[in-house]
Amino acid sequence: MLTDNHGRRFYYLRLSVTDQCNFRCSYCLPEGYRQTDFNPTLTAADMLTVVRAFARLGTRKVRLTGGEPTLFRELPWVIEQVAVTPGIQKVAITTNGYRLPKVIDDWHRAGLSQLNVSIDSLDPAEFASMTGHDCLPVILQGIDRALALGMPTKVNAVLHHESSRERLGQFLEWLVDTPVTLRFIELMQTGENRDYFISNHLRGDDIEAYLLATGWQPVPRALDDGPAREYCHPDYRGRVGLITPYATDFCQTCNRLRVSAQGRLHLCLFADQGIELLDVIRGGDSDQLASHIQQLMTGKAASHQLHQGQVGQTRNLAMLGG
């Protein structure tokens, strides 16, 4: 079992299959993707070596992220292979959803067990302005298909100060009949978005207080859950989650590690550096890799330093998929 010096256990791997993204979200890549890391990237076979190593260490859930993971051509094969890896119980993916209606059936057949889609607004014009793509109806169509297939689906929405109240009302109205978990995520500062962060950061405390005051109830956490605190309401088919990285106790329940598309282990999303693993990964020995990862866990800090404005090596969230 993977543990650190602070008594935390790690059941959850976030594996980035690419750092490329085709969206231009205002808080992440407003000018679009520009390659800045020219190091070799993981092959599909490398990714399976990583997953097998983490499975030997007790990992139960693997989330495939980007950038935008659909830009990785071998993604369906990777989903299929991860799904049959002994010890792995859940295979999830986070996507911007622009190709979702075309790929969701293939992902379902491959063994995908959970879908996360990023949607920051349910207003088509606002969505297009925020992302650079006028494709919200297509994304919602893909979500409807995922739900029809019986796939648990979550929608990620980053909290922005501007128009946040209007968006909250739209999302809650949508949740009355739509059985997804909507997760509001506090905007996080990165190396490239400092000015945007200062102008737009909104704490999730007010939204949490509103939910509790209007009858929403906390949902118990599972061991391999992500960082969201989820709430349910008898009048809504959907749920609401809150991810609040600026809360003082946020890191106490950390249960996840990250491996970048370049084969670096990130003990924290906002660590000062990623730890180079590519040479060990390319050796193809998952047992050796597992042993090496276990030794590195002593270097995991008790908390990030976001409160002090220290964002580590994270230039933008596309680097590691958040």
N, C-alpha and C positions, 0 to 999 in steps of 0.2 A: 504494500500500500504506500502511495506517495504521501508523505507528510513533510511539514516544514518545522522549523524551530519554534513556531508559535502555536503548535498544537492543531493546525488546520490540516484537513485531509482533502485530497484532490481527486475528484471523480470525473472531471470534465475537461476535454481538450478542444480548443478552438484552433483549427488547422486552416491556414490561408492557402488557397490553391493558386491565387494570383493577386498581385497588388494593382492590376489594371482595373479601371472603371470607366464606363461610357457615360455616366451622369456627371453633371456639374453642380452638385448641391452647394448651396450658398455657404454652408458652415464647414465644408470639407474640401471640395475641389472646385471652387468657383470659376477657375479658368480652365477646367478640364484636366484630365490625366496627363502628366508629363513624367517620363521616366527619369528617375534620379538615382536608382540603384541598378548598376549594371553587372552585379554579381550573378553567377549561375542560379537557376531556380530549380525547385524540386520537380522531378518527373513523377508520373503517376505511380511508378514502382517505388520511388523514394517515399511517397506519401504513405503507402501501405507499410513500409518498414517502420515509419514513425508511429502509425496507428497500432501496429502489433506490439511495439515496445511499450506504448502507453497502456495497452490492454493488459500486458503482463504486470503492470504496476497498479492495477485496480481501476483503470478508467472505464466508465460505463457508457459515457455519452461523448460523441464526437460531433462537433459542428463544423461544417465546411463553409468557409467564408472567403471574402476577397479583401479589397476590391469587389468586383462583381464576378462571382464564381462561374456564371454561365459563359464567360469569355475563355474559360479553360476547356478545350475541346474534349478531353477525356473524362469530363465530370461524371457522366452516367456510369461509366465503368468503375470509377473510384467509389461512387455511392454503393454500387453493387458489392464491391469487394470489402468495403468497410462494414457493410451490413452483415456479412457472414463471418467477420472476424470474431473468434471466440472471446467472450467477455464483454463485447460491445452490445449494449441493449438498445441504444437509441442513436439514430443517425439523423442529424438536423442540417438545415442549410439556411443561410441568410442571403437574400437576393433583393435587388431592386425591382424584380418582377417584370421587366420589360418584355421578356420572352415567355412568361409563365404559361399562357394557354397552350403554347407549342411543346413545352417540355414536361409539364407536371405529370402527365400520364406515364411517361418514360421513367421519371424519377420514382413514381409510386411503384411501378413494376420492379425497379432496381432495389427497392427496400427502404426508401426514405420514410422516416417515421415522424418527422416534424418539420414544418415549414415556417420560416420567418420572412416577412416581406416589409420593406421600408416604405412607409407612406407618411409624409409629413403634413399633408393637407388633403381633405376630401373635396376641395373646390378645384375643378379641373384647371382653371386659369392660374390660380395660385400655385398649384402643383407644378405646372409647366414653367412658371417663373422661377420657382425654387430649384428645380432640377435640370432645366434646359430641355425637357422632353414632354411633349403633349401626348402622354400615353396612359393617363390614369384609368380610362374605361377598360383598356386592355388588361391592366394589372388587376382591376377588380373582377374582371371576367375570369382571370386565372385563379384568383382566390375562391370564387364561387365553384370552380371545377375541383379545386383541392378539397373543399368542404364536402362536395358531392362524393368524392372518393373516400371520405371519412378520415382525412388527414388532419390532425391537430395543427391549427394555424395561429400564428401570432403576427401582429402588425406593430412595427416599431415607428414611433413618431417622436422626433426630437422637439423638446420644448423651446419655443422662441418667445421672447418677450412681446414682440409685435403680433397682434391678433390672436394671442394664445387663448383668450376666453372664447372667441368665436369658434376657433378650431375645436376646443373642448366640447362645446355644445353640439357641433356637427358630429363629432366622433361618438358621443354618448347616444345621440339619436340613432346612429347607425348600429350601435351595439344592442339596441332593443331587440332586433330580429336577426342579428348576424353573430353566430357562435364562434367568434374569434377572441383572443386575448389581446387587447390593445395596450401596448406598453409605452408610457410616456417616459422619455429619457432626457435627463438634464443635459443641456449643451455642455460639452467639455472643452476646455482650452487645449489647443495643440500648438506646435511650433509655428504653424502658418496662419492661425485664425485669431490671434490675440485681440486685434481691434474689434473683430466681429463678436468675439466672446464678451468683451467688456460691454458692448452695446446691447447684446441680446440675451445674456444669461438670465435664466429664470429658475428659481429654486422650486422643487416639487412639493414643498411643505403646504402651500396654499391649496393645491389640488388634493393632496391627501386629506387635509382638514375638511374640504368640501365633500369628498367621498364619504368620509365617516359620518358627517352631519346629515347626509341624505340616504343613509341606510345601507351603504356598502360595508361588507364584512371581510376581514382578512381570511386568506386561504392558507392552510399549512404548507410549508415548504417541503419538497423532496430533496434527497441527498444530492442529486445531480442537477437540480434547478440552477438557473442562472441567477443573477443578482436582483431580479425584480421582486418586489413585494406585491403580491396579487390580491385583488379584492373581487368579490362576487355580490350580486344583488338579485333577489327573487324576481324582479320585474324585467331583468335583462338576460338575454341568451348569451351575450358576450361578457367577458371579464375585463377588468382594468388592472394593469401593472404599473409600478413606479420604479424607475432606476435612478437613484439619487447619489451619485458618486461623491458629492460634497457633504453628505451626512457624516457626522463624526465617527459612527460605528460601521461605516460601509464595508471596510476591509475585513472586519472580524469574521464574516461568513464566506470569505473567498474560497472557492473550491475548483478553480479553473486555471489552466495554463495555456499558453499560446505558442504556436510554432509558425513562423512566417513562411512565405513562399520561397524565401532564400535559404530556408533551413536553419533559422536562428530560433533558439528557445528564448521566449520573453516571459520572465517570471512575474512580470506585471505589465499591464498595458502601457504604463508610464515609467518603465524602468529606464535607467540611464543608457543601457545598451542591451542588445540581444546577444545571446551566447552562441557562438558559431558551432553548429552541429553537422554541417553538410558533409564533411569528410567521413565522420562516423556513420552517418546515414547512408552514404554511398557505398560503404562497406557491406551493407545488406544484412548485417547481423543484428537482429532486433534485441537479442539478449544483451549483447554488448552495449547497445544504445540505451536500453533500459537501465543498466547498471550506471552508466555515465550520467543519465538524467537524475537518477536518485541521489548521486553524490552532489549534484549542483543545487539541490533543494535547500541546502543550508544557507544559500545566498539570498533567499527570498526575504524581502523586508516586511516589517509588520504592517506597513501602510504606504500608499502613494503619498506624494507631496503636492497634490493639486491645490490644496488650500494656500500654499506658499507660492503658487504660480509656477511650480517646477513640473514640466511636462516630459522630462526625460528626452528620449530619442524620437518620440512620436511627432512626426511632422504633420500628419493628417490621419484621420481614422481609416482611410482606405488602405494604409500600410498593413493593418492587422485585422480589419473588419470590426473594429471596436471591441 
